[in-house]
Amino acid sequence: MPAQLVVGAGLIGRPLAERLAARGDQVTIGTRSGSAAAAATALVLNAGDREAFTRAAAGAATIFLCTNPPYTDWATQWPPMVDAAIHAASATGAALVVMGNLYPYGSPTGPMTEHSPETTTEAKGLVRKEGWRKVREAHERGELRGVEVRASDYFGPGATGTAHLGETFFAAILASKTARVVGRPGLPHSWSYLPDIVSTLIAAADHGGDWGRLWHVPSAAASRIEIADQVNRRVGTHGKVAAYPQWLLRSLGAVNPMMHEIWASSHQFAVPYLIDSAETQRELGVAATPWADALAAAAESYHR
């Protein structure tokens, strides 16, 4: 029964901890607030504190770094957490699996693979790019075994807040209203289903082959107009999708820090934004949940 440390109890960390515990692992879930997860031991943890992180990781086979600060805090909170995770993994011998995203790739000209160049110039993308560089180089120096799992925008039951395919989107469609979205709603975009993200994290941790690399979560692609049409047909609603004007996002961003960060990342919805996970599927044996099943589960979770 291996011990596992999951840092973060959000939409990824909590179900990850519960899935690990369900298969018989001894799981500790660390958060600032001491949030609980079923069958896991809750721990109050400041993930930016190197020594506290190291104590929490003692005896763990794997550290899963799944915490996600607000957009506005990435520049100040991510670097110390990554440094602390690297220190903890190096000191304890635990493997390090980092939950990542596609931001380091910037504005792609085609599907993004695990080997695509990291061309971002946007601040949040640079933060995540630098974090992975530190983990990769620590791995290359032989200080730890580390990988990063990258997902596109997530969706699934419980997705709220800033999720582009979350409660706000589905609530509008299911009420036969207009869902306002960032970017061009007719462009294809990859969507990562929350349970598939968890499956990929576990498969990456269990992988017996090469580490020091990236893995991509198997994901489906559809435009938000297509998704609205599919939901409408399924439940008999008449919801529509319309884009926020870019000038409005810029104007709101001038006075609202969170809106500024959303606007700064809006390039991801200005071009086809597609993740290629063929290599991950082949090497880790993971696959995306059938799109119709995943979309139905997401929509049903918001259906009043």
C-alpha positions as CSV (number, residue, x, y, z in Angstrom):
1,M,0.0,0.0,0.0
2,P,2.1,2.9,-1.2
3,A,1.8,6.3,0.4
4,Q,0.9,9.3,-1.8
5,L,0.9,13.1,-1.1
6,V,-1.6,15.1,-3.1
7,V,-1.2,18.9,-2.8
8,G,-4.4,20.7,-3.6
9,A,-8.0,19.7,-3.0
10,G,-9.7,21.3,-6.0
11,L,-11.5,19.8,-9.0
12,I,-8.4,17.7,-9.8
13,G,-6.7,17.2,-6.4
14,R,-9.7,15.9,-4.5
15,P,-10.9,13.3,-7.0
16,L,-7.3,12.2,-7.5
17,A,-6.8,11.6,-3.8
18,E,-10.1,9.7,-3.7
19,R,-9.2,7.6,-6.7
20,L,-5.8,6.7,-5.2
21,A,-7.4,5.8,-1.9
22,A,-10.0,3.7,-3.6
23,R,-7.3,1.5,-5.2
24,G,-5.7,1.0,-1.7
25,D,-3.0,3.7,-1.6
26,Q,-2.4,5.5,1.7
27,V,-3.2,9.1,0.7
28,T,-2.5,12.4,2.4
29,I,-4.1,15.6,0.9
30,G,-2.3,18.8,1.8
31,T,-4.0,22.3,1.5
32,R,-3.8,25.6,3.3
33,S,-7.2,25.0,4.8
34,G,-6.9,21.3,5.6
35,S,-9.6,20.4,3.2
36,A,-10.7,16.8,3.3
37,A,-11.1,14.0,0.7
38,A,-12.8,10.7,1.2
39,A,-10.5,8.0,2.7
40,A,-7.6,10.4,2.7
41,T,-5.8,12.1,5.6
42,A,-6.2,15.9,5.6
43,L,-3.1,18.0,6.3
44,V,-2.8,21.7,6.7
45,L,0.1,22.6,4.4
46,N,1.6,25.8,3.1
47,A,3.0,24.4,-0.2
48,G,5.4,27.3,-0.5
49,D,7.2,26.3,2.7
50,R,10.1,24.0,1.7
51,E,10.6,22.4,5.1
52,A,6.9,21.9,5.8
53,F,6.5,20.4,2.3
54,T,9.4,18.1,2.9
55,R,8.0,16.9,6.2
56,A,4.6,16.2,4.5
57,A,6.3,14.2,1.7
58,A,8.3,11.9,4.1
59,G,7.6,8.3,3.1
60,A,5.5,9.2,0.1
61,A,6.1,7.3,-3.2
62,T,4.8,10.3,-5.2
63,I,4.0,13.9,-4.8
64,F,1.2,15.1,-7.0
65,L,1.3,18.9,-7.2
66,C,-2.2,19.8,-8.2
67,T,-2.8,23.1,-6.5
68,N,-3.9,26.1,-8.7
69,P,-3.7,29.6,-7.2
70,P,-5.9,32.3,-8.7
71,Y,-4.7,33.7,-12.0
72,T,-3.7,37.0,-10.3
73,D,-1.4,35.1,-7.9
74,W,0.5,32.9,-10.2
75,A,3.6,35.0,-10.4
76,T,4.0,35.2,-6.6
77,Q,2.7,31.8,-5.5
78,W,3.8,29.3,-8.2
79,P,7.6,29.7,-8.0
80,P,7.9,29.0,-4.3
81,M,5.6,26.1,-4.5
82,V,7.6,24.5,-7.4
83,D,10.8,25.2,-5.5
84,A,9.4,23.6,-2.4
85,A,8.1,20.6,-4.3
86,I,11.5,20.0,-6.0
87,H,13.2,20.3,-2.6
88,A,10.8,17.9,-1.0
89,A,11.1,15.3,-3.8
90,S,14.9,15.6,-3.8
91,A,15.1,15.2,0.0
92,T,12.7,12.4,0.4
93,G,13.1,10.4,-2.8
94,A,9.4,10.8,-3.7
95,A,8.6,11.1,-7.4
96,L,7.1,14.4,-8.5
97,V,4.1,14.6,-10.8
98,V,3.1,18.2,-11.7
99,M,-0.4,19.1,-13.0
100,G,0.2,21.5,-15.8
101,N,-1.5,23.2,-18.8
102,L,-0.9,24.3,-22.3
103,Y,0.0,27.9,-21.6
104,P,3.8,27.4,-22.2
105,Y,3.1,26.6,-25.9
106,G,1.8,30.1,-26.6
107,S,-0.4,30.6,-29.7
108,P,-0.1,27.4,-31.7
109,T,-0.1,27.0,-35.5
110,G,-1.2,23.4,-35.3
111,P,-2.0,20.6,-32.8
112,M,0.2,20.7,-29.7
113,T,2.2,17.6,-29.0
114,E,4.4,16.7,-26.0
115,H,7.3,18.0,-28.0
116,S,5.9,21.3,-29.4
117,P,8.1,24.4,-28.9
118,E,7.2,26.5,-25.8
119,T,6.8,29.9,-27.5
120,T,4.7,31.8,-25.0
121,T,5.3,35.4,-24.2
122,E,2.3,35.8,-21.9
123,A,3.1,36.2,-18.1
124,K,1.2,33.2,-16.8
125,G,2.6,31.0,-19.6
126,L,6.1,32.1,-18.7
127,V,5.5,31.2,-15.0
128,R,4.4,27.7,-15.9
129,K,7.2,27.3,-18.5
130,E,9.8,28.2,-15.9
131,G,8.3,25.8,-13.3
132,W,8.6,22.9,-15.7
133,R,12.1,23.9,-16.6
134,K,13.1,23.7,-13.0
135,V,11.5,20.3,-12.5
136,R,13.0,18.9,-15.8
137,E,16.5,20.2,-15.0
138,A,16.3,18.7,-11.4
139,H,15.4,15.4,-13.0
140,E,18.2,15.7,-15.5
141,R,20.7,16.3,-12.7
142,G,19.5,13.1,-11.0
143,E,18.0,14.9,-8.0
144,L,14.5,13.5,-8.5
145,R,12.1,11.7,-10.9
146,G,9.7,14.3,-12.3
147,V,7.1,14.6,-15.0
148,E,4.4,17.1,-15.9
149,V,0.9,16.2,-17.1
150,R,-0.6,18.9,-19.3
151,A,-4.3,19.3,-20.0
152,S,-6.4,21.7,-22.1
153,D,-9.3,23.7,-20.6
154,Y,-11.1,21.3,-18.2
155,F,-14.8,20.5,-18.0
156,G,-17.0,18.1,-16.1
157,P,-19.3,18.0,-13.1
158,G,-18.4,20.6,-10.6
159,A,-16.5,22.9,-12.9
160,T,-17.3,26.5,-11.9
161,G,-15.4,29.7,-11.5
162,T,-13.3,30.7,-14.5
163,A,-13.8,27.4,-16.4
164,H,-14.6,28.3,-20.0
165,L,-16.8,25.2,-20.3
166,G,-18.2,25.3,-16.8
167,E,-21.3,26.2,-14.9
168,T,-21.8,29.7,-16.4
169,F,-21.7,28.3,-19.9
170,F,-24.0,25.3,-19.3
171,A,-26.5,27.3,-17.2
172,A,-27.1,29.7,-20.0
173,I,-27.5,27.0,-22.6
174,L,-29.8,25.0,-20.4
175,A,-31.9,28.1,-19.8
176,S,-32.2,28.7,-23.5
177,K,-30.2,31.9,-23.1
178,T,-27.0,33.2,-24.6
179,A,-23.7,32.0,-23.2
180,R,-21.1,34.8,-23.4
181,V,-17.6,33.5,-24.1
182,V,-14.1,34.6,-24.7
183,G,-12.7,34.5,-28.2
184,R,-14.2,33.0,-31.3
185,P,-16.8,30.5,-30.4
186,G,-16.9,28.8,-33.8
187,L,-13.2,27.6,-33.6
188,P,-12.3,24.1,-32.6
189,H,-10.9,23.8,-29.1
190,S,-9.7,20.9,-27.1
191,W,-11.5,20.1,-23.8
192,S,-10.0,17.8,-21.1
193,Y,-12.6,15.9,-19.0
194,L,-11.8,16.0,-15.3
195,P,-11.9,12.2,-14.7
196,D,-9.5,11.8,-17.7
197,I,-7.1,14.2,-16.1
198,V,-7.1,12.1,-13.0
199,S,-6.5,8.9,-15.0
200,T,-3.6,10.4,-16.8
201,L,-2.0,11.7,-13.6
202,I,-2.2,8.2,-12.0
203,A,-0.9,6.5,-15.2
204,A,2.0,9.0,-15.3
205,A,2.9,8.2,-11.7
206,D,2.7,4.5,-12.3
207,H,4.8,4.6,-15.5
208,G,7.8,2.4,-15.5
209,G,9.5,3.9,-18.5
210,D,11.3,7.2,-19.0
211,W,10.5,10.2,-16.8
212,G,11.7,13.9,-17.2
213,R,9.1,14.5,-19.8
214,L,5.6,15.8,-20.6
215,W,2.4,13.9,-21.0
216,H,-0.8,15.2,-22.6
217,V,-4.3,14.3,-21.3
218,P,-6.4,12.6,-24.0
219,S,-9.0,15.2,-24.9
220,A,-11.9,15.8,-27.3
221,A,-12.2,18.8,-29.6
222,A,-15.3,20.8,-30.5
223,S,-16.3,24.5,-30.9
224,R,-18.5,26.0,-28.3
225,I,-21.2,26.6,-31.0
226,E,-21.1,22.8,-31.7
227,I,-21.3,22.1,-28.0
228,A,-24.3,24.3,-27.5
229,D,-26.0,22.6,-30.4
230,Q,-25.3,19.2,-29.0
231,V,-26.7,20.1,-25.6
232,N,-29.7,21.8,-27.2
233,R,-30.5,18.6,-29.1
234,R,-30.0,16.4,-26.1
235,V,-32.3,18.3,-23.7
236,G,-34.6,20.3,-26.0
237,T,-33.3,23.8,-25.2
238,H,-32.4,26.7,-27.5
239,G,-29.3,28.2,-26.0
240,K,-26.9,30.2,-28.1
241,V,-23.3,31.3,-27.9
242,A,-21.9,34.8,-28.5
243,A,-18.4,36.3,-27.9
244,Y,-17.5,39.1,-25.6
245,P,-16.0,41.9,-27.8
246,Q,-12.3,42.1,-27.3
247,W,-12.5,45.8,-26.6
248,L,-14.8,45.0,-23.7
249,L,-12.4,42.4,-22.2
250,R,-9.5,44.9,-22.5
251,S,-11.6,47.7,-20.8
252,L,-12.7,45.4,-18.0
253,G,-9.1,44.2,-17.6
254,A,-7.9,47.8,-17.1
255,V,-9.9,47.9,-13.8
256,N,-10.3,44.3,-12.8
257,P,-7.1,42.2,-12.3
258,M,-8.8,38.9,-12.9
259,M,-10.4,40.1,-16.1
260,H,-7.0,41.4,-17.2
261,E,-5.6,37.8,-16.8
262,I,-8.5,36.3,-18.8
263,W,-8.0,38.9,-21.6
264,A,-4.2,38.1,-21.5
265,S,-5.0,34.4,-22.2
266,S,-7.7,35.0,-24.7
267,H,-5.3,34.2,-27.6
268,Q,-6.1,30.6,-26.8
269,F,-9.5,31.2,-28.2
270,A,-8.4,33.2,-31.3
271,V,-7.0,30.2,-33.2
272,P,-7.8,26.5,-33.3
273,Y,-6.4,25.3,-30.0
274,L,-5.9,21.5,-30.2
275,I,-4.0,19.0,-28.0
276,D,-2.4,16.0,-29.6
277,S,-2.2,13.1,-27.1
278,A,-1.4,10.2,-29.4
279,E,2.0,9.6,-27.7
280,T,0.5,9.6,-24.2
281,Q,-2.3,7.3,-25.2
282,R,0.2,4.9,-26.7
283,E,2.8,5.0,-23.9
284,L,0.5,5.2,-20.9
285,G,-2.5,3.3,-22.2
286,V,-5.0,6.1,-21.3
287,A,-7.9,7.3,-23.5
288,A,-10.5,10.0,-23.4
289,T,-14.0,9.2,-22.1
290,P,-16.3,9.1,-25.2
291,W,-17.3,12.7,-25.9
292,A,-21.0,12.1,-25.8
293,D,-20.8,10.5,-22.4
294,A,-18.6,13.2,-20.9
295,L,-20.7,16.0,-22.3
296,A,-23.9,14.4,-21.0
297,A,-22.4,14.0,-17.5
298,A,-21.3,17.6,-17.5
299,A,-24.6,19.0,-18.7
300,E,-26.6,16.9,-16.4
301,S,-24.7,18.1,-13.4
302,Y,-25.9,21.7,-14.1
303,H,-29.4,20.7,-15.1
304,R,-31.9,22.2,-12.6
